[in-house]
Amino acid sequence: MHEASLVRTLLDKVATLLKEHQGEAVEEVCIELGPLSGVEPLLVQSAFEMLAPQYSLSDAKLIIHEIPLEAKCRDCGALFEIKNFRFRCELCESSAVQVVRGDEFRLLNITIRQAVDNEASA
Amino acid sequence: MNTKTIPVGQDILSPAKQAAADLRADFTRRGIFIVNIVSSPGAGKTSLLEATARHWGGQHKMSVLVGDLATDRDAQRLSPLAPTVQLTTGGACHLEMPLIKKGLEQLGPIETEFLFIENIGNLVCPASHDLGEHLRVVVLSTTEGDDKPGKYPKMFRTSQVLVITKTDLLPYVPFSVDSAVADAQLIQPDIQSIAVCARSGEGIAEWCEMLEAARDRMVASRDDHAAVH
């Protein structure tokens, strides 16, 4: 179970971004998880809820986008979805396939609350 | 108050992956080949390393970082054969870069050709963590069943070598080496496979030759690269 350690890394990053952008609080954290990300979305969600208060991010809501595992064939160039972890090109049956999406735990974006800035109040 | 969405688009492990890539580059320069050995508990990682050290004798220098949740039992087994540091994680189910760096400090200045990292016995979490290795070796023992590669796809997808251990038990267990290799190849078509028995020494010479050839390729590619620049 390494979801907790990865969620800590995520929360560290989110807290740093909030500080960099001088926000007051984080409303939403959007992440992308694929079948080869090595984590289970339900466990990520519960780890997030459990750990967020430690980073003063209790208001943040985690939005998980579950994406398919996608690959590109090095022989024929086809882009296709890998189903059931069968790493073969669906067009030419080549085994020279490169995963292009779905093998990472990606932070897509965060939505923060900011005090009304000078431009807006001017 | 207003809200603002900040685009990030970053793999959260990217700083750890960068640290691993830096370590790999540094060890490539020094001619040290790093092998990350992963498996379920009890598959025979330590026995494989003991057999490797015995086979090489003084011919090739090796050092070991060995990870467990508790005890220094593995280090006690390996220390008489090679410089070894035991990493204990308390409860953590996998090794990460900070632990590797700490282990390397404890190991001190080493003159070695091979650095083996024996990971925590676990076919799940270690798959997500690059430790700066040049080669990831997944060990599968005949008592675990030949259906395991398909059940743990990330581990087999991210490994370059599959070592099947405990071949002396093949007459007693329903395990087909061919089926296990075929299952692993569905996930990682390029995976290289070797069947060994650490107790009898079967396959150990072939395993050691594979490691020597892989290190030679690393050194040659480093020198080619250096010649170009």
Contacts between the chains, C-beta under 8 A, distances in Angstrom:
chain1	res1	chain2	res2	distance
A	1	B	93	6.2
A	1	B	125	7.2
A	2	B	92	7.8
A	2	B	93	5.8
A	2	B	94	5.7
A	2	B	124	7.7
A	2	B	125	3.9
A	2	B	128	6.7
A	2	B	129	8.0
A	5	B	92	7.2
A	5	B	96	7.4
A	6	B	12	6.4
A	6	B	13	7.4
A	6	B	128	7.6
A	9	B	12	5.2
A	9	B	13	7.1
A	9	B	16	7.6
A	10	B	12	5.0
A	13	B	8	7.8
A	13	B	10	7.7
A	13	B	12	6.2
A	17	B	6	6.1
A	17	B	8	7.0
A	21	B	4	7.2
A	21	B	6	6.0
A	23	B	4	7.4
A	24	B	1	7.2
A	27	B	3	6.1
A	28	B	5	8.0
A	31	B	12	7.9
A	36	B	153	7.0
A	36	B	154	5.5
A	36	B	157	6.6
A	37	B	128	7.8
A	38	B	124	7.4
A	38	B	125	7.3
A	38	B	127	5.6
A	38	B	128	3.7
A	38	B	154	5.2
A	39	B	128	7.6
A	85	B	150	6.9
A	85	B	153	4.1
A	85	B	157	7.5
A	85	B	186	7.3
A	85	B	187	5.5
A	86	B	186	5.8
A	87	B	157	7.4
A	87	B	186	6.7
A	87	B	187	5.9
A	87	B	188	7.1
A	87	B	189	6.2
A	88	B	186	7.8
A	88	B	189	7.9
A	95	B	185	7.8
A	95	B	189	3.4
A	95	B	190	7.8
A	96	B	189	7.5
A	99	B	157	8.0
A	103	B	154	7.9
A	104	B	11	4.4
A	104	B	13	7.4
A	105	B	11	6.7
A	105	B	12	5.1
A	105	B	13	6.6
A	105	B	128	7.8
A	106	B	9	6.8
A	106	B	10	6.7
A	106	B	11	5.5
A	106	B	12	7.1
A	107	B	8	4.7
A	107	B	9	7.5
A	107	B	10	5.5
A	107	B	12	5.5
A	108	B	7	7.4
A	108	B	8	6.4
A	108	B	9	6.2
A	109	B	5	5.3
A	109	B	6	6.0
A	109	B	7	4.8
A	109	B	8	5.5
A	109	B	9	7.5
A	110	B	5	7.3
A	110	B	6	5.4
A	110	B	8	6.6
A	111	B	3	5.5
A	111	B	4	7.0
A	111	B	5	4.7
A	111	B	6	7.6
A	112	B	3	6.7
A	112	B	4	5.7
A	112	B	5	8.0
A	112	B	6	6.5
A	113	B	1	5.3
A	113	B	2	7.5
A	113	B	3	5.5
A	114	B	1	7.0
A	114	B	2	5.9
A	114	B	3	7.3
A	114	B	4	5.8
A	115	B	1	6.7
A	116	B	1	6.5
A	116	B	2	6.0
A	117	B	2	7.6
A	120	B	2	6.6
